[in-house]
Amino acid sequence: MEPLSQAERADALDGLPDWDHDAARDAIVRSFTFDNFSQAFAFMTQVALLAEKADHHPEWSNIYNRVDILLTTHDAGGLSERDIDMAQAIDALVE
């Protein structure tokens, strides 16, 4: 797995307007806010199932109704197509 080039990264981020690039980690990040803890936990469960299927697991944290997700491909040393695919799958859960 190779990291995305600068041009590929820019194109990918254009398609993910709710995600921000964390240049220090060469990762993408997004915060999700729900009405309560149960909704946040249900969302995390759905993401966990996607991650297992893709064998690509996010770094994340949960505080009450908020879930923060960071995606990067450690094996590639930065952002890869796997992260973009996972972000798109995660976005589809909340659309």
C-alpha positions in Angstrom: 0.0 0.0 0.0 1.4 3.4 -1.1 0.6 6.8 0.4 -1.4 9.2 -1.7 0.6 11.8 -3.7 -0.2 15.4 -3.0 -2.4 15.6 -6.1 -4.3 12.4 -5.2 -4.7 13.7 -1.6 -6.1 17.0 -2.8 -8.6 15.3 -5.1 -9.6 12.8 -2.4 -10.2 15.6 0.2 -12.3 17.5 -2.3 -14.7 14.6 -2.3 -14.7 14.5 1.6 -15.8 18.0 2.6 -16.6 17.0 6.2 -13.1 15.6 6.8 -10.0 17.6 7.6 -6.4 16.8 6.8 -4.1 16.4 9.8 -0.8 17.2 8.1 1.3 16.3 11.1 -0.1 12.7 11.0 -0.9 12.7 7.2 -4.3 11.6 8.3 -7.9 12.6 7.9 -10.1 13.5 10.9 -13.8 14.1 11.5 -16.0 14.6 14.5 -19.5 13.2 14.6 -22.1 14.5 17.1 -25.3 12.5 18.1 -28.3 13.2 20.3 -27.0 10.9 23.1 -24.5 8.2 24.1 -26.6 5.4 22.8 -26.7 6.8 19.3 -22.9 7.5 19.4 -22.3 3.9 20.5 -24.5 2.5 17.8 -22.6 4.4 15.2 -19.3 3.1 16.6 -20.7 -0.4 16.4 -21.6 0.1 12.7 -18.1 1.6 12.0 -16.5 -1.3 13.8 -18.3 -3.8 11.5 -17.1 -1.9 8.5 -13.6 -1.7 9.8 -13.4 -5.5 10.5 -14.7 -6.2 7.0 -12.2 -3.9 5.4 -9.4 -5.0 7.8 -8.7 -1.3 8.3 -9.3 0.1 11.8 -9.7 3.8 12.8 -8.2 5.6 15.7 -11.1 7.0 17.6 -12.4 8.4 20.8 -15.9 8.8 22.3 -17.1 11.2 24.8 -20.8 11.0 25.6 -22.5 12.0 22.3 -19.3 12.7 20.2 -17.2 10.3 18.2 -13.8 11.6 16.8 -12.3 9.5 14.1 -8.7 9.6 12.6 -7.8 7.6 9.6 -4.3 6.9 8.3 -2.6 3.8 6.9 0.3 3.0 9.2 1.7 0.5 6.8 1.9 3.1 4.1 3.2 5.8 6.4 0.3 8.1 5.8 -3.0 8.7 4.0 -3.9 6.0 1.4 -6.8 5.0 -0.7 -7.9 2.7 2.1 -8.5 5.7 4.3 -10.5 7.4 1.6 -12.6 4.3 1.0 -13.2 4.0 4.8 -14.2 7.6 5.2 -16.7 7.3 2.3 -18.2 4.2 3.9 -18.4 6.0 7.3 -20.0 9.0 5.7 -22.6 6.7 4.1 -23.7 5.6 7.6 -24.7 9.1 8.6 -26.2 10.4 5.3 
